[in-house]
Amino acid sequence: MREIKYDDIVKVVKNMIIKCGTVLPADAYKALQEAYKNEKSQVAREVLAQLLENADIAKDEQRPLCQDTGLAVFFVDIGDEVKVVGGNLRDALDEATVAGYKEAYLRASTCEPFSRANLKDTVGYNLPAIVHFDMVPGDKLDISYAAKGGGSENVSRATVFPPAAGKEGIINYVKEVISQAGGNPCPPLTVGVGIGGTFEKACISSKHALFRDIGSINDDKEMADMELEIKEELNRLGIGAMGMGGTQTVLAVHIEANPCHIASLPVSVNVQCHSSRHSHITI
């Protein structure tokens, strides 16, 4: 068994959170530059220029990219030959979340669902983190992190179609979700689509798809072609940057497909704003 120290996990994850809150990932920054270059609307081009300027200022001055600093979302692959010593992995992620959000002056956003009372002084600063664990072969610990804002999460949707809906039904559904969202999720967007599995598997897959680098190509050619088709359809909606109209509503569409029951076709659409704050480390 390979031993990984609890304190080492806290340190690297804390630093990942701080960087993600203030430095737009290279793939997202490049995608915004491409959107600026390809945008046909002068108004939308000006909005995209402001988004890029905002990213530059945040990086240079170590300030949050957005006032909505999101909830901490982790996907963690644990090697079956890994042992965490000095504490447990879940506690390490929570401790890192508190430390990272506090040190970078990122907003504490978790609250009770009905009273809306902030949990920073009871459960913990921006806790509980949302964590998805998976056990994999090997002696590594892979941690993917994203700061997920409320505006984009609020317009995400899921449903279960009959199998006959097929690709056409899925494409129309994604168009419907993004059309109804309009400018609310702060486009240009990254759109994660989870297909198949069960209801909850489709939802988790659509969230996980957002962690893929913008501009990467799906390993499955059929899914890669479908991603491109959906992206083109969404960019024809004319929503544009921050809902101001234009040709660049979506930066990327990422699909994760899973086997499903013969009687159902679950589909989930998870939306990410232009500030696609995500990171990955391997320990």
C-alpha positions, 0 to 999 in steps of 0.5 A: 500500500502507498501511504499519502499524508492527510496534511499533504492532501489538504495543502495541495487541494487548498492551493487548487481551490485558491488558484481556481477562484482567481485564475481562469483555466487556460482552456477556458481563457483560450475558448473565450479568445476564440469566441471573441475572434469568431463573434459576429455581433459588435456588442457581444464582442465588447462583452467578451472583451470585458470577460477577458479583461476581468480574467486578466485583472483577477489573475494579476490582482489575485481577486475572485473571478466572480462574486459567486465563488460557487460550491466546491465540487470534487470527483475523486478517483482513489487507487485501491493501493492508496492509504490516507494516513493522519486522517480520512480523505473526506475530512481532508477535502473539507478542511482544504475547502474551508482553508482555500475559501477563507484564504482567497476571500471567496464567498461562503455560499452554503445555506439551509434550504428553507431558512437560508441561514448560512452554514459558515459558523455551524457546519463550516465555511462553504461546507459541506463540499460535494464529493463523488468518490470512485475506487480505481486500480493503482496507487494514485489519488486523482482529484478533480475540482470545480467551483459551481455557481448558482446561476448556471446550476439553477438552469440545469435540468434532467428527464427520462425519455422513452427510448424512441426519443433517440438522438433527435429527442436529446438534441431538442431537449438540450436546445429547449433547456438552453433556450429557456435559460437565456442569459441567466447562466452568464454565457458563453457556456460549457454544456455537459450532457449525461445520457443513459445510466439511471436518473441519478447517473445521468445527472452525475455524468452531465456534471462530470462532463464539465470537467473535460478540457474545453476544446477536447474531442470525445473519444467516441466518434459518434458522441464527438459528432453529436457534440458538434451538432448540438454546439452548432444548434445552440449557437444558432439560438442567438443568445450570445455573450451574457444574453446580449445576442450574438453567435457565440452562446456556447463554448463547448458541448461535452457528452458522457454516455452510459448503458441504460435500461431497455425501457428508459433513456435518462438525459441530464443537461448541466450548464457551466458559465463562461467562468469555467473554474475547474482543476485536476491533480494527481497525488 
